[in-house]
Amino acid sequence: MEGHAWSRRNGFRGSTGDLEDNAPRAGQPDSALLEALVAQLQDIADQLSDLALDRLRVVSESDGSEEGAGALSAERRLTRARRAIERAVSFLSPSRAD
């Protein structure tokens, strides 16, 4: 996901159009901004999940090599990041009652 950046003025900039479609826009009501951010975070969580599964495939195809150990470590980091993003989604979702 290199080359992606968020700024309040310009919104989400990157090479993937699907995330840009969910980017919050200036002038939107706060609830619309929040919904757009939640959608972006959900997309990111899905991408992290896909990456983690790819790493698990590498682990399953390796024969105990260093590459397999590195892939397992990467999968764990990706899974922790995905869980953190999912927690953020749950905090920001409109259905959450505080």
Contact map, one row per residue, 1 for C-alpha under 8 A:
11110000000000000000000000000000000000000000000000000000000000000000000000000000000000000000000000
11110000000000000000000000000000000000000000000000000000000000000000000000000000000000000000000000
11111000000001100000000000000000000000000000000000000000000000000000000000000000000000000000000000
11111100000111100000000000000000000000000000000000000000000000000000000000000000000000000000000000
00111110000111000000000000000000000000000000000000000000000000000000000000000000000000000000000000
00011111011110000000000000000000000000000000000000000000000000000000000000000000000000000000000000
00001111111100000000000000000000000000000000000000000000000000000000000000000000000000000000000000
00000111111000000000000001000000000000000000000000000000000000000000000000000000000000000000000000
00000011111000000000000001000000000000000000000000000000000000000000000000000000000000000000000000
00000111111110000000000000000000000000000000000000000000000000000000000000000000000000000000000000
00000111111110000000001111000000000000000000000000000000000000000000000000000000000000000000000000
00011110011111000011001100000000000000000000000000000000000000000000000000000000000000000000000000
00011100011111100001000000000000000000000000000000000000000000000000000000000000000000000000000000
00111000000111111011000000000000000000000000000000000000000000000000000000000000000000000000000000
00110000000011111000000000000000000000000000000000000000000000000000000000000000000000000000000000
00000000000001111111000000000000000000000000000000000000000000000000000000000000000000000000000000
00000000000001111111100000000000000000000000000000000000000000000000000000000000000000000000000000
00000000000000011111110000000000000000000000000000000000000000000000000000000000000000000000000000
00000000000101011111111000000000000000010010000000000000000000000000000000000000000000000000000000
00000000000111011111111000000000000000000000000000000000000000000000000000000000000000000000000000
00000000000000001111111000000000000000000000000000000000000000000000000000000000000000000000000000
00000000000000000111111100000000000110110000000000000000000000000000000000000000000000000000000000
00000000001100000011111110000000000110010000000000000000000000000000000000000000000000000000000000
00000000001100000000011111010001110110000000000000000000000000000000000000000000000000000000000000
00000000001000000000001111110000100000000000000000000000000000000000000000000000000000000000000000
00000001101000000000000111110000000000000000000000000000000000000000000000000000000000000000000000
00000000000000000000000011111000000000000000000000000000000000000000000000000000000000000000000000
00000000000000000000000111111111100000000000000000000000000000000000000000000000000000000000000000
00000000000000000000000000111111100000000000000000000000000000000000000000000000000000000000000000
00000000000000000000000000011111110000000000000000000000000000000000000000000000000000000000000000
00000000000000000000000000011111111000000000000000000000000000000000000000000000000000000000000000
00000000000000000000000100011111111100000000000000000000000000000000000000000000000000000000000000
00000000000000000000000110011111111110000000000000000000000000000000000000000000000000000000000000
00000000000000000000000100000111111111000000000000000000000000000000000000000000000000000001100000
00000000000000000000000000000011111111100000000000000000000000000000000000000000000000000000110000
00000000000000000000011100000001111111110000000000000000000000000000000000000000000000000000000000
00000000000000000000011100000000111111111000000000000000000000000000000000000000000000000000000000
00000000000000000000000000000000011111111100000000000000000000000000000000000000000000001001100000
00000000000000000000010000000000001111111110000000000000000000000000000000000000000000000000000000
00000000000000000010011000000000000111111111000000000000000000000000000000000000000000000000000000
00000000000000000000000000000000000011111111100000000000000000000000000000000000000011011000000000
00000000000000000000000000000000000001111111110000000000000000000000000000000000000011001000000000
00000000000000000010000000000000000000111111111000000000000000000000000000000000000000000000000000
00000000000000000000000000000000000000011111111100000000000000000000000000000000010010000000000000
00000000000000000000000000000000000000001111111110000000000000000000000000000000011011000000000000
00000000000000000000000000000000000000000111111111000000000000000000000000000000010000000000000000
00000000000000000000000000000000000000000011111111100000000000000000000000000000000000000000000000
00000000000000000000000000000000000000000001111111110000000000000000000000000110110000000000000000
00000000000000000000000000000000000000000000111111111000000000000000000000000110010000000000000000
00000000000000000000000000000000000000000000011111111100000000000000000000000000000000000000000000
00000000000000000000000000000000000000000000001111111110000000000000000000100100000000000000000000
00000000000000000000000000000000000000000000000111111111000000000000000001110110000000000000000000
00000000000000000000000000000000000000000000000011111111100000000000000000100000000000000000000000
00000000000000000000000000000000000000000000000001111111110000000000000000000000000000000000000000
00000000000000000000000000000000000000000000000000111111111000000000001101100000000000000000000000
00000000000000000000000000000000000000000000000000011111111100000000001100100000000000000000000000
00000000000000000000000000000000000000000000000000001111111110000000000000000000000000000000000000
00000000000000000000000000000000000000000000000000000111111111000011001000000000000000000000000000
00000000000000000000000000000000000000000000000000000011111111010011101100000000000000000000000000
00000000000000000000000000000000000000000000000000000001111111100001000000000000000000000000000000
00000000000000000000000000000000000000000000000000000000111111100001000000000000000000000000000000
00000000000000000000000000000000000000000000000000000000011111111011000000000000000000000000000000
00000000000000000000000000000000000000000000000000000000000111111001000000000000000000000000000000
00000000000000000000000000000000000000000000000000000000001001111111100000000000000000000000000000
00000000000000000000000000000000000000000000000000000000000001111111100000000000000000000000000000
00000000000000000000000000000000000000000000000000000000000000011111110000000000000000000000000000
00000000000000000000000000000000000000000000000000000000011001011111111000000000000000000000000000
00000000000000000000000000000000000000000000000000000000011111111111111100000000000000000000000000
00000000000000000000000000000000000000000000000000000000001000011111111110000000000000000000000000
00000000000000000000000000000000000000000000000000000000000000000111111111000000000000000000000000
00000000000000000000000000000000000000000000000000000011011000000011111111100000000000000000000000
00000000000000000000000000000000000000000000000000000011001000000001111111110000000000000000000000
00000000000000000000000000000000000000000000000000000000000000000000111111111000000000000000000000
00000000000000000000000000000000000000000000000000010010000000000000011111111100000000000000000000
00000000000000000000000000000000000000000000000000111011000000000000001111111110000000000000000000
00000000000000000000000000000000000000000000000000010000000000000000000111111111000000000000000000
00000000000000000000000000000000000000000000000000000000000000000000000011111111100000000000000000
00000000000000000000000000000000000000000000000110110000000000000000000001111111110000000000000000
00000000000000000000000000000000000000000000000110010000000000000000000000111111111000000000000000
00000000000000000000000000000000000000000000000000000000000000000000000000011111111100000000000000
00000000000000000000000000000000000000000000000100000000000000000000000000001111111110000000000000
00000000000000000000000000000000000000000001110110000000000000000000000000000111111111000000000000
00000000000000000000000000000000000000000000100000000000000000000000000000000011111111100000000000
00000000000000000000000000000000000000000000000000000000000000000000000000000001111111110000000000
00000000000000000000000000000000000000001101100000000000000000000000000000000000111111111000000000
00000000000000000000000000000000000000001100100000000000000000000000000000000000011111111100000000
00000000000000000000000000000000000000000000000000000000000000000000000000000000001111111110000000
00000000000000000000000000000000000000001000000000000000000000000000000000000000000111111111000000
00000000000000000000000000000000000001001100000000000000000000000000000000000000000011111111100000
00000000000000000000000000000000000000000000000000000000000000000000000000000000000001111111100100
00000000000000000000000000000000000000000000000000000000000000000000000000000000000000111111100100
00000000000000000000000000000000010001000000000000000000000000000000000000000000000000011111110100
00000000000000000000000000000000011001000000000000000000000000000000000000000000000000001111111100
00000000000000000000000000000000001000000000000000000000000000000000000000000000000000000001111110
00000000000000000000000000000000000000000000000000000000000000000000000000000000000000000000111110
00000000000000000000000000000000000000000000000000000000000000000000000000000000000000000111111111
00000000000000000000000000000000000000000000000000000000000000000000000000000000000000000000011111
00000000000000000000000000000000000000000000000000000000000000000000000000000000000000000000000111
